[in-house]
Amino acid sequence: MIDRPEAADTKTEPSNSDQGLSASLQRLTEAHGDSDLRIGARLRNYFLTGLLVVGPVTITIYIIWWFINVADAWVKPFVPGIYLPETYLPFAVPGISILFGIFGLTVIGALTANLLGRTLVSYGEQVLGRMPIVRNVYNALRQIFESAVSATGPSPSFQKVGLIEFPSKGLWSVVFVTGETSGEIQALAPGGESDLLTVFMPTGIVPPQGFICFVPRKDVTLLQMTSEDAAKIIISAGMVTPDYQARLNQLAAKARADEMVKTAGKALADAEPPSATPPSGSSTKRSKLRRRARLKS
């Protein structure tokens, strides 16, 4: 057998999704002994390669198109006809209702921020609070939305992923750390543990379903992966795993950049000339006396 020359290695740093797609395509299109492969096996590999490329794109486009249609069906009836493009064009413009929806939510948020808006919201909440069933649904939905909005903020506690031993010792499950336990549960200190973390543990490939657990901080093993990478593992039933080495490279590059910034700032601080020392109290008094003597003369 004739040895084939090896191609020169070119080191690049593509993203995790690009690496995963390239690896999958390589596994499907690899031919171990081209002469031994049958035509059916080659066609199957080509079909799977095309499915791997076209499938995610098609599903993504379908979901976006479905969302646009739903938004048009809900928002367009509330938009006056003079503001709709199809009034002046011979065809409808899809997605225009999303712009009106974003604009409307922004205006509502601006009005709610002032005194009049807060008064109206408070009055509406009082009216809903008097309805037996509606108030329970409203309070639950409000807490969910407040948690979701606060989770997108700069607080790092909502961006952590960890592992806990569940359902038995030696078996580990991925959890999302949503924050530190507070309130009555923290004051009760179940099991004598007062330092607790609130975690959400999905039960399967449907992320909204899961358990809310209050676990001692020492029993939670925090991971370096992001919540997006953890969601990929859960939704794919463990078939998709994040590239840990690429994550380490990103962290190392960030640490090097921070160290370079600190070093440059220290060098600039050392290069600055020392500031002149202020005059002492005695010299200041002497200068004042001299000025007074000059004025009197």
Short mmCIF file of the C-alpha atoms (twelve columns), coordinates in Angstrom:
data_MODEL
# 
_entry.id   MODEL 
# 
loop_
_atom_site.group_PDB 
_atom_site.id 
_atom_site.type_symbol 
_atom_site.label_atom_id 
_atom_site.label_alt_id 
_atom_site.label_comp_id 
_atom_site.label_asym_id 
_atom_site.label_seq_id 
_atom_site.Cartn_x 
_atom_site.Cartn_y 
_atom_site.Cartn_z 
_atom_site.pdbx_PDB_model_num 
ATOM 1   C CA . MET A 1   0.000   0.000  0.000  1 
ATOM 2   C CA . ILE A 2   1.293   3.395  -0.949 1 
ATOM 3   C CA . ASP A 3   1.483   5.838  1.961  1 
ATOM 4   C CA . ARG A 4   -0.278  9.072  1.279  1 
ATOM 5   C CA . PRO A 5   1.503   12.272 2.260  1 
ATOM 6   C CA . GLU A 6   -0.036  13.931 5.289  1 
ATOM 7   C CA . ALA A 7   -1.371  17.416 4.819  1 
ATOM 8   C CA . ALA A 8   0.117   20.204 6.868  1 
ATOM 9   C CA . ASP A 9   -1.824  20.993 10.033 1 
ATOM 10  C CA . THR A 10  -3.457  24.388 10.053 1 
ATOM 11  C CA . LYS A 11  -4.442  25.461 13.561 1 
ATOM 12  C CA . THR A 12  -7.528  27.562 13.693 1 
ATOM 13  C CA . GLU A 13  -9.955  28.322 16.466 1 
ATOM 14  C CA . PRO A 14  -13.499 27.932 15.059 1 
ATOM 15  C CA . SER A 15  -16.569 28.161 17.226 1 
ATOM 16  C CA . ASN A 16  -18.009 25.154 19.041 1 
ATOM 17  C CA . SER A 17  -20.916 24.782 16.599 1 
ATOM 18  C CA . ASP A 18  -18.583 24.915 13.594 1 
ATOM 19  C CA . GLN A 19  -16.319 22.282 15.156 1 
ATOM 20  C CA . GLY A 20  -19.271 19.990 15.872 1 
ATOM 21  C CA . LEU A 21  -20.675 20.352 12.358 1 
ATOM 22  C CA . SER A 22  -17.262 19.771 10.773 1 
ATOM 23  C CA . ALA A 23  -16.676 16.677 12.901 1 
ATOM 24  C CA . SER A 24  -20.087 15.251 12.009 1 
ATOM 25  C CA . LEU A 25  -19.559 15.871 8.304  1 
ATOM 26  C CA . GLN A 26  -16.122 14.315 8.493  1 
ATOM 27  C CA . ARG A 27  -17.459 11.172 10.171 1 
ATOM 28  C CA . LEU A 28  -20.193 10.812 7.567  1 
ATOM 29  C CA . THR A 29  -18.043 11.444 4.519  1 
ATOM 30  C CA . GLU A 30  -14.973 9.523  5.712  1 
ATOM 31  C CA . ALA A 31  -14.179 6.542  3.493  1 
ATOM 32  C CA . HIS A 32  -12.105 3.773  5.039  1 
ATOM 33  C CA . GLY A 33  -10.987 1.996  1.904  1 
ATOM 34  C CA . ASP A 34  -12.976 3.572  -0.888 1 
ATOM 35  C CA . SER A 35  -12.868 0.421  -2.939 1 
ATOM 36  C CA . ASP A 36  -14.593 -1.574 -0.200 1 
ATOM 37  C CA . LEU A 37  -17.552 0.754  0.221  1 
ATOM 38  C CA . ARG A 38  -20.671 -0.137 -1.635 1 
ATOM 39  C CA . ILE A 39  -22.629 2.361  -3.653 1 
ATOM 40  C CA . GLY A 40  -25.564 2.115  -1.224 1 
ATOM 41  C CA . ALA A 41  -23.337 2.987  1.728  1 
ATOM 42  C CA . ARG A 42  -21.945 6.007  -0.110 1 
ATOM 43  C CA . LEU A 43  -25.421 7.224  -1.039 1 
ATOM 44  C CA . ARG A 44  -26.529 6.794  2.564  1 
ATOM 45  C CA . ASN A 45  -23.585 8.858  3.801  1 
ATOM 46  C CA . TYR A 46  -24.305 11.568 1.228  1 
ATOM 47  C CA . PHE A 47  -27.969 11.640 2.262  1 
ATOM 48  C CA . LEU A 48  -27.111 11.917 5.962  1 
ATOM 49  C CA . THR A 49  -24.616 14.683 5.194  1 
ATOM 50  C CA . GLY A 50  -27.259 16.651 3.298  1 
ATOM 51  C CA . LEU A 51  -29.759 16.048 6.091  1 
ATOM 52  C CA . LEU A 52  -27.254 17.299 8.652  1 
ATOM 53  C CA . VAL A 53  -26.719 20.507 6.679  1 
ATOM 54  C CA . VAL A 54  -30.286 21.235 5.574  1 
ATOM 55  C CA . GLY A 55  -32.215 19.971 8.630  1 
ATOM 56  C CA . PRO A 56  -31.205 22.587 11.238 1 
ATOM 57  C CA . VAL A 57  -31.514 25.434 8.726  1 
ATOM 58  C CA . THR A 58  -34.997 24.332 7.622  1 
ATOM 59  C CA . ILE A 59  -36.298 23.884 11.159 1 
ATOM 60  C CA . THR A 60  -34.883 27.273 12.205 1 
ATOM 61  C CA . ILE A 61  -36.528 29.032 9.249  1 
ATOM 62  C CA . TYR A 62  -39.826 27.257 9.949  1 
ATOM 63  C CA . ILE A 63  -39.826 28.317 13.625 1 
ATOM 64  C CA . ILE A 64  -39.043 31.940 12.705 1 
ATOM 65  C CA . TRP A 65  -41.768 31.955 10.048 1 
ATOM 66  C CA . TRP A 66  -44.269 30.428 12.495 1 
ATOM 67  C CA . PHE A 67  -43.451 33.077 15.102 1 
ATOM 68  C CA . ILE A 68  -43.882 35.869 12.527 1 
ATOM 69  C CA . ASN A 69  -47.281 34.514 11.464 1 
ATOM 70  C CA . VAL A 70  -48.455 34.233 15.080 1 
ATOM 71  C CA . ALA A 71  -47.288 37.784 15.808 1 
ATOM 72  C CA . ASP A 72  -49.087 39.086 12.700 1 
ATOM 73  C CA . ALA A 73  -52.306 37.315 13.687 1 
ATOM 74  C CA . TRP A 74  -52.221 38.788 17.202 1 
ATOM 75  C CA . VAL A 75  -50.924 42.323 16.632 1 
ATOM 76  C CA . LYS A 76  -52.203 43.349 13.199 1 
ATOM 77  C CA . PRO A 77  -55.877 43.652 14.230 1 
ATOM 78  C CA . PHE A 78  -54.871 46.392 16.721 1 
ATOM 79  C CA . VAL A 79  -52.822 48.408 14.205 1 
ATOM 80  C CA . PRO A 80  -54.717 51.080 12.211 1 
ATOM 81  C CA . GLY A 81  -54.821 50.406 8.512  1 
ATOM 82  C CA . ILE A 82  -53.058 53.647 7.590  1 
ATOM 83  C CA . TYR A 83  -49.894 52.359 9.306  1 
ATOM 84  C CA . LEU A 84  -49.846 48.980 7.534  1 
ATOM 85  C CA . PRO A 85  -47.630 48.682 4.433  1 
ATOM 86  C CA . GLU A 86  -50.152 46.507 2.585  1 
ATOM 87  C CA . THR A 87  -52.489 49.504 2.471  1 
ATOM 88  C CA . TYR A 88  -50.118 51.159 0.013  1 
ATOM 89  C CA . LEU A 89  -48.428 48.087 -1.478 1 
ATOM 90  C CA . PRO A 90  -49.958 45.277 -3.541 1 
ATOM 91  C CA . PHE A 91  -48.549 42.669 -1.138 1 
ATOM 92  C CA . ALA A 92  -48.331 42.148 2.619  1 
ATOM 93  C CA . VAL A 93  -45.067 42.674 4.482  1 
ATOM 94  C CA . PRO A 94  -44.547 39.836 6.973  1 
ATOM 95  C CA . GLY A 95  -43.096 40.678 10.347 1 
ATOM 96  C CA . ILE A 96  -44.185 44.309 10.449 1 
ATOM 97  C CA . SER A 97  -46.336 43.503 13.487 1 
ATOM 98  C CA . ILE A 98  -43.218 42.566 15.453 1 
ATOM 99  C CA . LEU A 99  -41.931 46.125 15.063 1 
ATOM 100 C CA . PHE A 100 -45.261 47.521 16.245 1 
ATOM 101 C CA . GLY A 101 -45.243 45.089 19.161 1 
ATOM 102 C CA . ILE A 102 -41.755 46.130 20.263 1 
ATOM 103 C CA . PHE A 103 -42.696 49.799 19.930 1 
ATOM 104 C CA . GLY A 104 -45.903 49.283 21.910 1 
ATOM 105 C CA . LEU A 105 -44.144 47.428 24.741 1 
ATOM 106 C CA . THR A 106 -41.514 50.164 24.919 1 
ATOM 107 C CA . VAL A 107 -44.188 52.873 25.156 1 
ATOM 108 C CA . ILE A 108 -46.048 50.924 27.864 1 
ATOM 109 C CA . GLY A 109 -42.819 50.523 29.833 1 
ATOM 110 C CA . ALA A 110 -42.084 54.247 29.551 1 
ATOM 111 C CA . LEU A 111 -45.588 55.183 30.711 1 
ATOM 112 C CA . THR A 112 -45.437 52.730 33.608 1 
ATOM 113 C CA . ALA A 113 -42.174 54.254 34.850 1 
ATOM 114 C CA . ASN A 114 -43.835 57.573 35.810 1 
ATOM 115 C CA . LEU A 115 -46.206 58.286 38.671 1 
ATOM 116 C CA . LEU A 116 -49.411 58.069 36.644 1 
ATOM 117 C CA . GLY A 117 -48.440 54.729 35.150 1 
ATOM 118 C CA . ARG A 118 -47.520 53.262 38.523 1 
ATOM 119 C CA . THR A 119 -50.837 54.451 39.944 1 
ATOM 120 C CA . LEU A 120 -52.793 52.772 37.137 1 
ATOM 121 C CA . VAL A 121 -50.828 49.544 37.497 1 
ATOM 122 C CA . SER A 122 -51.362 49.516 41.254 1 
ATOM 123 C CA . TYR A 123 -55.081 50.077 40.790 1 
ATOM 124 C CA . GLY A 124 -55.278 47.266 38.244 1 
ATOM 125 C CA . GLU A 125 -53.413 44.897 40.580 1 
ATOM 126 C CA . GLN A 126 -55.848 45.744 43.376 1 
ATOM 127 C CA . VAL A 127 -58.775 44.903 41.092 1 
ATOM 128 C CA . LEU A 128 -57.180 41.587 40.094 1 
ATOM 129 C CA . GLY A 129 -56.313 40.858 43.718 1 
ATOM 130 C CA . ARG A 130 -59.995 40.785 44.612 1 
ATOM 131 C CA . MET A 131 -60.771 38.003 42.122 1 
ATOM 132 C CA . PRO A 132 -60.312 34.604 43.790 1 
ATOM 133 C CA . ILE A 133 -58.968 32.529 40.874 1 
ATOM 134 C CA . VAL A 134 -57.582 35.264 38.649 1 
ATOM 135 C CA . ARG A 135 -55.310 36.657 41.367 1 
ATOM 136 C CA . ASN A 136 -53.576 33.299 41.838 1 
ATOM 137 C CA . VAL A 137 -52.898 32.949 38.118 1 
ATOM 138 C CA . TYR A 138 -51.785 36.586 37.822 1 
ATOM 139 C CA . ASN A 139 -49.424 36.434 40.802 1 
ATOM 140 C CA . ALA A 140 -47.844 33.207 39.553 1 
ATOM 141 C CA . LEU A 141 -47.333 34.561 36.033 1 
ATOM 142 C CA . ARG A 142 -45.961 37.831 37.393 1 
ATOM 143 C CA . GLN A 143 -43.378 36.029 39.512 1 
ATOM 144 C CA . ILE A 144 -42.358 33.899 36.527 1 
ATOM 145 C CA . PHE A 145 -41.891 36.957 34.298 1 
ATOM 146 C CA . GLU A 146 -39.982 38.828 37.008 1 
ATOM 147 C CA . SER A 147 -37.664 35.849 37.465 1 
ATOM 148 C CA . ALA A 148 -37.138 35.526 33.711 1 
ATOM 149 C CA . VAL A 149 -36.349 39.237 33.322 1 
ATOM 150 C CA . SER A 150 -33.997 39.269 36.305 1 
ATOM 151 C CA . ALA A 151 -32.254 36.157 34.964 1 
ATOM 152 C CA . THR A 152 -31.218 38.117 31.858 1 
ATOM 153 C CA . GLY A 153 -29.587 40.804 33.985 1 
ATOM 154 C CA . PRO A 154 -25.948 41.074 35.022 1 
ATOM 155 C CA . SER A 155 -26.386 38.877 38.109 1 
ATOM 156 C CA . PRO A 156 -23.997 35.929 37.715 1 
ATOM 157 C CA . SER A 157 -26.041 33.581 39.942 1 
ATOM 158 C CA . PHE A 158 -28.500 32.876 37.130 1 
ATOM 159 C CA . GLN A 159 -25.753 31.907 34.709 1 
ATOM 160 C CA . LYS A 160 -24.212 29.033 36.702 1 
ATOM 161 C CA . VAL A 161 -24.460 25.336 35.959 1 
ATOM 162 C CA . GLY A 162 -23.709 22.611 38.452 1 
ATOM 163 C CA . LEU A 163 -23.935 18.922 39.281 1 
ATOM 164 C CA . ILE A 164 -25.705 17.230 42.179 1 
ATOM 165 C CA . GLU A 165 -25.904 13.571 43.179 1 
ATOM 166 C CA . PHE A 166 -29.355 12.513 42.000 1 
ATOM 167 C CA . PRO A 167 -31.319 10.215 41.954 1 
ATOM 168 C CA . SER A 168 -28.902 8.168  44.093 1 
ATOM 169 C CA . LYS A 169 -25.336 8.303  45.333 1 
ATOM 170 C CA . GLY A 170 -22.811 8.043  42.510 1 
ATOM 171 C CA . LEU A 171 -25.261 9.286  39.840 1 
ATOM 172 C CA . TRP A 172 -24.927 12.940 38.837 1 
ATOM 173 C CA . SER A 173 -27.482 15.264 37.255 1 
ATOM 174 C CA . VAL A 174 -27.077 18.647 35.587 1 
ATOM 175 C CA . VAL A 175 -28.791 21.527 37.387 1 
ATOM 176 C CA . PHE A 176 -29.157 25.260 36.835 1 
ATOM 177 C CA . VAL A 177 -28.280 27.369 39.868 1 
ATOM 178 C CA . THR A 178 -30.987 30.043 40.060 1 
ATOM 179 C CA . GLY A 179 -29.797 31.799 43.206 1 
ATOM 180 C CA . GLU A 180 -29.243 31.590 46.933 1 
ATOM 181 C CA . THR A 181 -32.083 30.311 49.090 1 
ATOM 182 C CA . SER A 182 -33.733 33.008 51.197 1 
ATOM 183 C CA . GLY A 183 -36.881 33.646 53.159 1 
ATOM 184 C CA . GLU A 184 -38.635 31.086 55.311 1 
ATOM 185 C CA . ILE A 185 -36.727 28.122 53.875 1 
ATOM 186 C CA . GLN A 186 -33.382 29.651 54.787 1 
ATOM 187 C CA . ALA A 187 -34.633 30.587 58.263 1 
ATOM 188 C CA . LEU A 188 -35.949 27.058 58.830 1 
ATOM 189 C CA . ALA A 189 -32.534 25.572 57.893 1 
ATOM 190 C CA . PRO A 190 -33.795 22.094 56.956 1 
ATOM 191 C CA . GLY A 191 -31.393 19.377 58.060 1 
ATOM 192 C CA . GLY A 192 -29.357 21.938 59.940 1 
ATOM 193 C CA . GLU A 193 -28.127 23.492 56.689 1 
ATOM 194 C CA . SER A 194 -28.582 27.251 56.394 1 
ATOM 195 C CA . ASP A 195 -26.241 27.830 53.416 1 
ATOM 196 C CA . LEU A 196 -28.488 26.568 50.627 1 
ATOM 197 C CA . LEU A 197 -28.655 27.088 46.874 1 
ATOM 198 C CA . THR A 198 -31.839 27.033 44.824 1 
ATOM 199 C CA . VAL A 199 -31.365 24.865 41.749 1 
ATOM 200 C CA . PHE A 200 -33.602 23.767 38.905 1 
ATOM 201 C CA . MET A 201 -33.102 20.230 37.644 1 
ATOM 202 C CA . PRO A 202 -34.727 19.409 34.263 1 
ATOM 203 C CA . THR A 203 -36.163 15.924 34.032 1 
ATOM 204 C CA . GLY A 204 -35.565 15.234 30.349 1 
ATOM 205 C CA . ILE A 205 -35.522 16.657 26.854 1 
ATOM 206 C CA . VAL A 206 -38.398 19.028 27.709 1 
ATOM 207 C CA . PRO A 207 -36.607 21.778 29.692 1 
ATOM 208 C CA . PRO A 208 -39.693 23.437 31.299 1 
ATOM 209 C CA . GLN A 209 -40.364 20.236 33.238 1 
ATOM 210 C CA . GLY A 210 -38.209 19.565 36.261 1 
ATOM 211 C CA . PHE A 211 -37.690 19.830 40.002 1 
ATOM 212 C CA . ILE A 212 -36.870 22.867 42.131 1 
ATOM 213 C CA . CYS A 213 -34.436 21.744 44.827 1 
ATOM 214 C CA . PHE A 214 -32.837 23.483 47.788 1 
ATOM 215 C CA . VAL A 215 -29.406 21.915 48.074 1 
ATOM 216 C CA . PRO A 216 -26.552 22.680 50.493 1 
ATOM 217 C CA . ARG A 217 -23.866 24.713 48.784 1 
ATOM 218 C CA . LYS A 218 -21.222 22.086 49.596 1 
ATOM 219 C CA . ASP A 219 -23.207 19.421 47.699 1 
ATOM 220 C CA . VAL A 220 -23.306 21.428 44.447 1 
ATOM 221 C CA . THR A 221 -20.341 21.071 42.092 1 
ATOM 222 C CA . LEU A 222 -20.210 24.175 39.908 1 
ATOM 223 C CA . LEU A 223 -19.138 23.820 36.271 1 
ATOM 224 C CA . GLN A 224 -17.426 26.203 33.879 1 
ATOM 225 C CA . MET A 225 -19.893 25.587 31.039 1 
ATOM 226 C CA . THR A 226 -22.535 28.131 30.148 1 
ATOM 227 C CA . SER A 227 -26.267 27.627 30.516 1 
ATOM 228 C CA . GLU A 228 -26.543 27.333 26.716 1 
ATOM 229 C CA . ASP A 229 -24.111 24.405 26.650 1 
ATOM 230 C CA . ALA A 230 -25.979 22.713 29.504 1 
ATOM 231 C CA . ALA A 231 -29.269 23.152 27.645 1 
ATOM 232 C CA . LYS A 232 -27.722 21.477 24.588 1 
ATOM 233 C CA . ILE A 233 -26.776 18.452 26.686 1 
ATOM 234 C CA . ILE A 234 -30.271 18.168 28.179 1 
ATOM 235 C CA . ILE A 235 -32.255 18.716 24.980 1 
ATOM 236 C CA . SER A 236 -30.098 16.306 22.963 1 
ATOM 237 C CA . ALA A 237 -30.280 13.639 25.721 1 
ATOM 238 C CA . GLY A 238 -26.513 13.777 26.121 1 
ATOM 239 C CA . MET A 239 -25.717 13.253 22.436 1 
ATOM 240 C CA . VAL A 240 -24.291 16.786 22.101 1 
ATOM 241 C CA . THR A 241 -21.545 17.756 24.529 1 
ATOM 242 C CA . PRO A 242 -19.742 21.118 24.606 1 
ATOM 243 C CA . ASP A 243 -16.100 21.314 23.602 1 
ATOM 244 C CA . TYR A 244 -14.395 21.613 26.986 1 
ATOM 245 C CA . GLN A 245 -10.957 22.266 25.496 1 
ATOM 246 C CA . ALA A 246 -12.277 25.166 23.425 1 
ATOM 247 C CA . ARG A 247 -13.899 26.590 26.556 1 
ATOM 248 C CA . LEU A 248 -10.590 26.349 28.412 1 
ATOM 249 C CA . ASN A 249 -8.843  28.101 25.528 1 
ATOM 250 C CA . GLN A 250 -11.385 30.937 25.666 1 
ATOM 251 C CA . LEU A 251 -10.930 31.335 29.420 1 
ATOM 252 C CA . ALA A 252 -7.150  31.282 29.045 1 
ATOM 253 C CA . ALA A 253 -7.263  33.899 26.276 1 
ATOM 254 C CA . LYS A 254 -9.497  36.108 28.414 1 
ATOM 255 C CA . ALA A 255 -7.155  35.741 31.378 1 
ATOM 256 C CA . ARG A 256 -4.148  36.639 29.203 1 
ATOM 257 C CA . ALA A 257 -5.949  39.702 27.848 1 
ATOM 258 C CA . ASP A 258 -6.852  40.859 31.368 1 
ATOM 259 C CA . GLU A 259 -3.266  40.342 32.498 1 
ATOM 260 C CA . MET A 260 -1.954  42.363 29.546 1 
ATOM 261 C CA . VAL A 261 -4.347  45.210 30.371 1 
ATOM 262 C CA . LYS A 262 -3.220  45.206 34.017 1 
ATOM 263 C CA . THR A 263 0.448   45.126 33.005 1 
ATOM 264 C CA . ALA A 264 -0.011  48.001 30.544 1 
ATOM 265 C CA . GLY A 265 -1.867  50.069 33.153 1 
ATOM 266 C CA . LYS A 266 0.861   49.449 35.723 1 
ATOM 267 C CA . ALA A 267 3.572   50.402 33.214 1 
ATOM 268 C CA . LEU A 268 1.770   53.648 32.386 1 
ATOM 269 C CA . ALA A 269 1.380   54.426 36.077 1 
ATOM 270 C CA . ASP A 270 5.093   53.825 36.684 1 
ATOM 271 C CA . ALA A 271 6.076   55.985 33.696 1 
ATOM 272 C CA . GLU A 272 4.193   59.053 34.967 1 
ATOM 273 C CA . PRO A 273 6.450   61.641 36.684 1 
ATOM 274 C CA . PRO A 274 5.878   62.068 40.401 1 
ATOM 275 C CA . SER A 275 3.640   64.971 41.273 1 
ATOM 276 C CA . ALA A 276 5.134   67.976 42.971 1 
ATOM 277 C CA . THR A 277 4.898   67.891 46.754 1 
ATOM 278 C CA . PRO A 278 2.617   70.559 48.171 1 
ATOM 279 C CA . PRO A 279 4.275   73.263 50.248 1 
ATOM 280 C CA . SER A 280 4.442   72.740 53.968 1 
ATOM 281 C CA . GLY A 281 2.356   74.720 56.435 1 
ATOM 282 C CA . SER A 282 5.259   76.936 57.621 1 
ATOM 283 C CA . SER A 283 6.237   77.983 54.100 1 
ATOM 284 C CA . THR A 284 2.604   78.823 53.341 1 
ATOM 285 C CA . LYS A 285 2.394   81.041 56.417 1 
ATOM 286 C CA . ARG A 286 5.639   82.824 55.464 1 
ATOM 287 C CA . SER A 287 4.339   83.553 51.986 1 
ATOM 288 C CA . LYS A 288 1.129   85.029 53.415 1 
ATOM 289 C CA . LEU A 289 3.095   87.273 55.785 1 
ATOM 290 C CA . ARG A 290 5.225   88.519 52.899 1 
ATOM 291 C CA . ARG A 291 2.141   89.405 50.858 1 
ATOM 292 C CA . ARG A 292 0.633   91.332 53.776 1 
ATOM 293 C CA . ALA A 293 3.901   93.250 54.300 1 
ATOM 294 C CA . ARG A 294 3.979   94.199 50.609 1 
ATOM 295 C CA . LEU A 295 0.386   95.431 50.727 1 
ATOM 296 C CA . LYS A 296 1.066   97.589 53.803 1 
ATOM 297 C CA . SER A 297 4.162   99.131 52.245 1 
# 
